[in-house]
Amino acid sequence: MLNLQLENKPMQDAVRRASHKLGTMAVLPQLEALAKLYYHMFDAYEHIRLNHFHSDEVVKGLRLISSALCSCAEAPYLMLHMHGTRTLGMLLRCLSNIDEEVLASACDALFCLLNRSPPARLLFLRRRAIAELNDCLRDYNTAIKTTSLQVRARVRVRVGVGVRVRG
């Protein structure tokens, strides 16, 4: 069931359209760009995982992930498929960090991911991550509060009116 929900229709459709329009050889540069994006995000994820005690390094990795997630429509799907739910879990763990820069960067990366990926929104709700996001609303930094409210609004609007989100 989860594999069906994580189905990457935008990427499959883009590759299919390009291959029909341009031929198989023209698709190779696009696939190469996707591979570079994948390894870029993988390196950022590993950088955060290996340097989780150094807040400056975590912020650097989160900013790389945010910029990658906003770079193209396929990026959120690559991020989710990279390690499955561990990538979302890593972002959620960063929300509980006491460092303000880490918290703000984690909110930004989460917003980029959830804004562009319906499967990420489903995983977010399945993990009952609204509670972790609510902690951000108690922060004194208004930028963190604003971004966390935007994330809540995105999840609520994009999932549907009939779905009740507790938190």
LUMFI-189013 format. One record per residue (C-alpha): residue number from 1; residue in one letter; chain; z, x, y. Coordinates in nm, 2 decimals, always signed. Each point is the difference from the previous one (the first is absolute). Layout:
   n res chain      Z      X      Y
 NUM   a     A      Z      X      Y
...
//
This chain:
   n res chain      Z      X      Y
   1   m     A  +0.00  +0.00  +0.00
   2   l     A  +0.09  +0.28  +0.25
   3   n     A  -0.32  +0.18  -0.07
   4   l     A  -0.20  -0.31  +0.10
   5   q     A  +0.20  -0.03  +0.32
   6   l     A  -0.06  +0.36  +0.09
   7   e     A  -0.37  -0.04  -0.06
   8   n     A  -0.18  +0.19  +0.27
   9   k     A  -0.27  -0.25  +0.09
  10   p     A  -0.09  +0.15  +0.35
  11   m     A  -0.06  +0.34  -0.15
  12   q     A  -0.20  -0.13  -0.30
  13   d     A  -0.21  -0.22  +0.23
  14   a     A  -0.06  +0.28  +0.25
  15   v     A  -0.12  +0.24  -0.28
  16   r     A  -0.21  -0.27  -0.16
  17   r     A  -0.17  -0.09  +0.33
  18   a     A  -0.07  +0.36  +0.09
  19   s     A  -0.14  +0.08  -0.35
  20   h     A  -0.23  -0.30  +0.02
  21   k     A  -0.11  +0.07  +0.35
  22   l     A  -0.03  +0.38  -0.01
  23   g     A  -0.03  +0.10  -0.36
  24   t     A  +0.25  +0.18  -0.22
  25   m     A  -0.03  +0.35  +0.17
  26   a     A  +0.09  -0.15  +0.34
  27   v     A  +0.33  -0.12  -0.14
  28   l     A  +0.12  +0.35  -0.09
  29   p     A  +0.10  +0.09  +0.36
  30   q     A  +0.21  -0.32  +0.03
  31   l     A  +0.17  +0.07  -0.33
  32   e     A  +0.07  +0.36  +0.12
  33   a     A  +0.15  -0.14  +0.32
  34   l     A  +0.22  -0.23  -0.21
  35   a     A  +0.11  +0.29  -0.22
  36   k     A  +0.09  +0.21  +0.31
  37   l     A  +0.20  -0.30  +0.14
  38   y     A  +0.18  -0.04  -0.34
  39   y     A  +0.10  +0.37  -0.01
  40   h     A  +0.10  -0.01  +0.36
  41   m     A  +0.24  -0.29  -0.06
  42   f     A  +0.12  +0.15  -0.33
  43   d     A  +0.09  +0.33  +0.18
  44   a     A  +0.19  -0.20  +0.27
  45   y     A  +0.19  -0.20  -0.27
  46   e     A  +0.09  +0.32  -0.19
  47   h     A  +0.10  +0.17  +0.32
  48   i     A  +0.25  -0.28  +0.07
  49   r     A  +0.12  +0.00  -0.36
  50   l     A  +0.06  +0.37  -0.01
  51   n     A  +0.15  +0.03  +0.35
  52   h     A  +0.21  -0.31  +0.01
  53   f     A  +0.30  +0.19  +0.14
  54   h     A  -0.19  +0.12  +0.31
  55   s     A  -0.06  -0.29  +0.24
  56   d     A  -0.26  +0.19  +0.20
  57   e     A  -0.21  +0.05  -0.31
  58   v     A  +0.04  -0.36  -0.11
  59   v     A  -0.11  -0.12  +0.35
  60   k     A  -0.30  +0.22  -0.03
  61   g     A  -0.09  -0.14  -0.34
  62   l     A  +0.05  -0.36  +0.12
  63   r     A  -0.22  +0.05  +0.30
  64   l     A  -0.28  +0.14  -0.22
  65   i     A  +0.03  -0.30  -0.23
  66   s     A  -0.01  -0.24  +0.30
  67   s     A  -0.31  +0.16  +0.14
  68   a     A  -0.17  +0.00  -0.34
  69   l     A  +0.09  -0.36  -0.06
  70   c     A  -0.16  -0.10  +0.33
  71   s     A  -0.31  +0.21  -0.05
  72   c     A  -0.20  -0.23  -0.23
  73   a     A  +0.03  -0.33  -0.19
  74   e     A  +0.03  +0.17  -0.34
  75   a     A  +0.30  +0.22  +0.09
  76   p     A  +0.28  -0.26  -0.07
  77   y     A  -0.15  -0.06  -0.35
  78   l     A  -0.02  +0.38  -0.07
  79   m     A  +0.36  +0.03  +0.11
  80   l     A  +0.12  -0.28  -0.23
  81   h     A  -0.20  +0.13  -0.30
  82   m     A  +0.12  +0.36  +0.06
  83   h     A  +0.34  -0.06  -0.16
  84   g     A  +0.02  -0.37  -0.03
  85   t     A  +0.32  -0.15  +0.15
  86   r     A  +0.15  +0.35  +0.05
  87   t     A  -0.19  +0.04  +0.33
  88   l     A  +0.14  -0.32  +0.13
  89   g     A  +0.34  +0.10  -0.13
  90   m     A  -0.02  +0.33  +0.19
  91   l     A  -0.08  -0.18  +0.32
  92   l     A  +0.29  -0.24  -0.05
  93   r     A  +0.24  +0.29  -0.07
  94   c     A  -0.10  +0.15  +0.33
  95   l     A  +0.10  -0.32  +0.17
  96   s     A  +0.36  +0.08  -0.11
  97   n     A  +0.00  +0.34  +0.16
  98   i     A  +0.24  +0.05  +0.29
  99   d     A  -0.24  +0.22  +0.20
 100   e     A  -0.17  -0.20  +0.27
 101   e     A  -0.33  +0.18  -0.02
 102   v     A  -0.02  -0.05  -0.38
 103   l     A  +0.09  -0.37  +0.04
 104   a     A  -0.26  -0.06  +0.27
 105   s     A  -0.27  +0.19  -0.19
 106   a     A  +0.08  -0.19  -0.32
 107   c     A  -0.02  -0.34  +0.19
 108   d     A  -0.34  +0.11  +0.13
 109   a     A  -0.13  +0.10  -0.34
 110   l     A  +0.13  -0.32  -0.16
 111   f     A  -0.17  -0.21  +0.27
 112   c     A  -0.33  +0.18  -0.05
 113   l     A  +0.02  -0.05  -0.38
 114   l     A  +0.11  -0.37  +0.01
 115   n     A  -0.24  -0.09  +0.28
 116   r     A  -0.31  +0.11  -0.19
 117   s     A  +0.09  -0.07  -0.36
 118   p     A  +0.08  -0.34  -0.16
 119   p     A  +0.11  +0.16  -0.33
 120   a     A  +0.25  +0.21  +0.19
 121   r     A  +0.14  -0.31  +0.16
 122   l     A  +0.04  -0.15  -0.35
 123   l     A  +0.18  +0.31  -0.12
 124   f     A  +0.22  +0.01  +0.31
 125   l     A  +0.11  -0.36  -0.07
 126   r     A  +0.05  +0.06  -0.37
 127   r     A  +0.23  +0.29  +0.07
 128   r     A  +0.19  -0.23  +0.24
 129   a     A  -0.04  +0.27  +0.27
 130   i     A  +0.07  -0.24  +0.29
 131   a     A  +0.37  +0.09  -0.04
 132   e     A  -0.08  +0.37  +0.06
 133   l     A  -0.21  -0.09  +0.29
 134   n     A  +0.28  -0.21  +0.15
 135   d     A  +0.21  +0.31  +0.03
 136   c     A  -0.26  +0.13  +0.25
 137   l     A  +0.07  -0.30  +0.22
 138   r     A  +0.35  +0.13  +0.05
 139   d     A  -0.12  +0.33  +0.14
 140   y     A  +0.05  +0.06  +0.38
 141   n     A  -0.35  +0.14  +0.04
 142   t     A  -0.22  -0.28  +0.13
 143   a     A  -0.32  +0.16  -0.14
 144   i     A  +0.14  -0.02  -0.35
 145   k     A  +0.12  -0.36  +0.05
 146   t     A  -0.35  -0.09  +0.14
 147   t     A  -0.19  +0.16  -0.29
 148   s     A  +0.23  -0.16  -0.26
 149   l     A  -0.04  -0.34  +0.16
 150   q     A  -0.38  +0.05  -0.01
 151   v     A  +0.02  +0.09  -0.37
 152   r     A  +0.20  -0.32  -0.07
 153   a     A  -0.25  -0.20  +0.19
 154   r     A  -0.29  +0.15  -0.18
 155   v     A  +0.15  -0.06  -0.34
 156   r     A  +0.09  -0.36  +0.09
 157   v     A  -0.34  -0.08  +0.16
 158   r     A  -0.22  +0.17  -0.25
 159   v     A  +0.18  -0.12  -0.32
 160   g     A  -0.03  -0.36  +0.11
 161   v     A  +0.19  -0.28  +0.17
 162   g     A  +0.12  -0.15  -0.33
 163   v     A  +0.18  +0.31  -0.11
 164   r     A  +0.36  +0.03  +0.12
 165   v     A  +0.11  +0.36  +0.07
 166   r     A  +0.38  +0.04  -0.01
 167   g     A  +0.17  +0.26  +0.21
//
